[in-house]
Amino acid sequence: MLNKNTNSKRFLDKVVLVTGGAQGIGAATVEAFASEGARIVIADIQDEKGEALAAQLREQGVQAIYVHADCTRSADVENMVQRTVQEFGALHVAANVLGGGHRSDVMGNTVHNTSEEAFDGTMAISLRSCWLSMKYEVLHMMNNGGGAIVNCSSMAAVSVEPHAPMSYGLAKAGVNLLTRHGAVEYGQYGIRVNAIMPNTTATPLLRSMFDEQQISAMVEAQQAIPRAIEASEQADAIVWLASEQAAMITGHILPVDGGRNAYGSLGPSRSSAIKTAHD
Ligand SMILES: NC(=O)c1ccc[n+]([C@@H]2O[C@H](COP(=O)([O-])OP(=O)(O)OC[C@H]3O[C@@H](n4cnc5c(N)ncnc54)[C@H](O)[C@@H]3O)[C@@H](O)[C@H]2O)c1
């Protein structure tokens, strides 16, 4: 993994914090930034996995630490940013990747049958965590020459998603507006804020919810490129948005979706009576 893009090193010595960095898209993001020369802080609640990933990076010569942070809790988030600065003297890039639904918030939860516990729990994991992370990240970046933040939204933010609970899409819609707020409010301080919107991505989260057959059916029904997206492909988009190549891009919400967005608001046709260009 670390051999990828070794010549470019776009983040040489930059300090990069990744929330939810112990697995899935977060771990792929950690590896992608590390391969570009960054110093890495992995923040997560899975201590064993996070410590193991940090240790693996150190063995490969990367400066990396793991910090336990439940990003729904402000004290943990404040400490996460403080530890980053204590350890490496700066915070240049933050990838706020963590998200998901509360354990009681399941597929099929609608407006009327979502419990308050499920709603509040999902909002905390997918929206409050992102807001709290941004709050402490910009507080540092504003006074230290700026930086780049990339949030992780979801295609569930822009339309009703049959296989996601209602409050998950709602929280991610909040992440999109939070991203725009960040871009507008902190552009003057040299801080760029963008987000990616993943569609079906092969991660432990996805595999805990769906089997391979269900994943295939989902991507065939939704995406122009009918395969699950790799976590590393989401990470590549995050790295690019954080890089100097995207220096004038801020407030942008980038679908990384295998072409799902290209179908527009009506989505792909499910009618077998309509022939495709290949028929
Ligand atoms: N996988 C997909 O198909 C998909 C699609 C759309 C959006 N997303 C979004 O992408 C992001 C990453 O998803 P993933 O599939 O890699 O998920 P994942 O569950 O595989 O990984 C999420 C990581 O976040 C950590 N985490 C969870 N709650 C936390 C908390 N309170 N504090 C700190 N860390 C916490 C977990 O321990 C885990 O390491 C999420 O924001 C998710 O909503 C994923």
Ligand as a Chemical Component Dictionary entry (heavy atoms), coordinates in Angstrom:
data_LIG
# 
_chem_comp.id                   LIG 
_chem_comp.type                 NON-POLYMER 
_chem_comp.pdbx_formal_charge   0 
_chem_comp.three_letter_code    LIG 
# 
loop_
_chem_comp_atom.comp_id 
_chem_comp_atom.atom_id 
_chem_comp_atom.alt_atom_id 
_chem_comp_atom.type_symbol 
_chem_comp_atom.charge 
_chem_comp_atom.model_Cartn_x 
_chem_comp_atom.model_Cartn_y 
_chem_comp_atom.model_Cartn_z 
_chem_comp_atom.pdbx_ordinal 
LIG N1  N1  N 0  -19.251 2.004 3.281  1  
LIG C1  C1  C 0  -20.158 2.638 2.573  2  
LIG O1  O1  O 0  -20.771 2.068 1.634  3  
LIG C2  C2  C 0  -20.461 4.079 2.851  4  
LIG C3  C3  C 0  -21.370 4.737 1.994  5  
LIG C4  C4  C 0  -21.668 6.069 2.239  6  
LIG C5  C5  C 0  -21.052 6.746 3.269  7  
LIG N2  N2  N 1  -20.182 6.093 4.088  8  
LIG C6  C6  C 0  -19.546 6.865 5.176  9  
LIG O2  O2  O 0  -18.146 6.680 5.128  10 
LIG C7  C7  C 0  -17.593 6.800 6.434  11 
LIG C8  C8  C 0  -16.745 5.598 6.776  12 
LIG O3  O3  O 0  -17.556 4.450 6.629  13 
LIG P1  P1  P 0  -16.963 2.981 6.671  14 
LIG O4  O4  O 0  -17.835 2.156 5.797  15 
LIG O5  O5  O -1 -15.492 3.006 6.458  16 
LIG O6  O6  O 0  -17.318 2.629 8.198  17 
LIG P2  P2  P 0  -16.681 1.591 9.231  18 
LIG O7  O7  O 0  -17.752 1.299 10.233 19 
LIG O8  O8  O 0  -16.060 0.438 8.499  20 
LIG O9  O9  O 0  -15.549 2.461 9.938  21 
LIG C9  C9  C 0  -15.916 3.545 10.769 22 
LIG C10 C10 C 0  -14.837 3.779 11.791 23 
LIG O10 O10 O 0  -15.297 4.829 12.656 24 
LIG C11 C11 C 0  -15.066 4.453 14.004 25 
LIG N3  N3  N 0  -16.043 5.117 14.868 26 
LIG C12 C12 C 0  -17.358 4.858 14.988 27 
LIG N4  N4  N 0  -17.920 5.649 15.914 28 
LIG C13 C13 C 0  -16.920 6.428 16.406 29 
LIG C14 C14 C 0  -16.864 7.457 17.383 30 
LIG N5  N5  N 0  -17.949 7.831 18.073 31 
LIG N6  N6  N 0  -15.678 8.064 17.617 32 
LIG C15 C15 C 0  -14.557 7.697 16.936 33 
LIG N7  N7  N 0  -14.557 6.725 15.995 34 
LIG C16 C16 C 0  -15.720 6.095 15.736 35 
LIG C17 C17 C 0  -15.232 2.948 14.010 36 
LIG O11 O11 O 0  -14.622 2.363 15.139 37 
LIG C18 C18 C 0  -14.578 2.557 12.692 38 
LIG O12 O12 O 0  -13.188 2.353 12.835 39 
LIG C19 C19 C 0  -18.790 6.998 7.382  40 
LIG O13 O13 O 0  -18.964 8.387 7.609  41 
LIG C20 C20 C 0  -19.958 6.439 6.581  42 
LIG O14 O14 O 0  -21.177 7.003 6.978  43 
LIG C21 C21 C 0  -19.864 4.773 3.907  44 
# 
loop_
_chem_comp_bond.comp_id 
_chem_comp_bond.atom_id_1 
_chem_comp_bond.atom_id_2 
_chem_comp_bond.value_order 
_chem_comp_bond.pdbx_ordinal 
LIG N1  C1  SING 1  
LIG C1  O1  DOUB 2  
LIG C1  C2  SING 3  
LIG C2  C3  SING 4  
LIG C2  C21 DOUB 5  
LIG C3  C4  DOUB 6  
LIG C4  C5  SING 7  
LIG C5  N2  DOUB 8  
LIG N2  C6  SING 9  
LIG N2  C21 SING 10 
LIG C6  O2  SING 11 
LIG C6  C20 SING 12 
LIG O2  C7  SING 13 
LIG C7  C8  SING 14 
LIG C7  C19 SING 15 
LIG C8  O3  SING 16 
LIG O3  P1  SING 17 
LIG P1  O4  DOUB 18 
LIG P1  O5  SING 19 
LIG P1  O6  SING 20 
LIG O6  P2  SING 21 
LIG P2  O7  DOUB 22 
LIG P2  O8  SING 23 
LIG P2  O9  SING 24 
LIG O9  C9  SING 25 
LIG C9  C10 SING 26 
LIG C10 O10 SING 27 
LIG C10 C18 SING 28 
LIG O10 C11 SING 29 
LIG C11 N3  SING 30 
LIG C11 C17 SING 31 
LIG N3  C12 SING 32 
LIG N3  C16 SING 33 
LIG C12 N4  DOUB 34 
LIG N4  C13 SING 35 
LIG C13 C14 SING 36 
LIG C13 C16 DOUB 37 
LIG C14 N5  SING 38 
LIG C14 N6  DOUB 39 
LIG N6  C15 SING 40 
LIG C15 N7  DOUB 41 
LIG N7  C16 SING 42 
LIG C17 O11 SING 43 
LIG C17 C18 SING 44 
LIG C18 O12 SING 45 
LIG C19 O13 SING 46 
LIG C19 C20 SING 47 
LIG C20 O14 SING 48 
# 
